[in-house]
Amino acid sequence: MRLAAIRQFHAYLGAFIAPSILFFAATGALQLFSLHEAHGSYQPPLLIEKLSAVHKDQRFWVKAEPAEPAEPAAKGAPGEAAEHVDADHHHHDHAGAPHPGRSRVLKWMFLVVAGGLILSTCLGLWMALTYSRRKGVIWALLILGGALPVLILTV
């Protein structure tokens, strides 16, 4: 396969999947800091909740919150504090203390990655639309890649 054909295939594939990449990067970035869930006095906008439901559960409606499950008993020998993950998905060490500093740094790192993915995808689309000889095909694949998931969700 020639390099020009590979580049053209890459442009077509990229145009088709770009809307989903942008969607998952943006909604994933919101979820890093739990901006899709109510906590304390914070109530997320309904649209963010619904987009998060699409990201996590492939549905556009928000389900009712289930009752809090009872805390499972720690496994291991009596008196031994086993490592576990709590309801908020925070890892704890053997003493039960979370690692907030490490978790916070990782969240910010992933936020930078999400931003880089969004920027890189937008640059790729710009290059595809600027340098492709078949701009109509790129536009058609871009529109199809955005419309198809919406159609699947609404049918």
Secondary structure, DSSP 8 states (H G I E B T S, - for coil): --HHHHHHHHHHHHHHHHHHHHHHHHHHHHHHTTTTS-BTTB---HHHHHHHHHHHHS-SS--------------SSTT-----B-TT--BB-TTS-B-HHHHHHHHHHHHHHHHHHHHHHHHHHHHHHHH-S-HHHHHHHHHHHHHHHHHHHH-
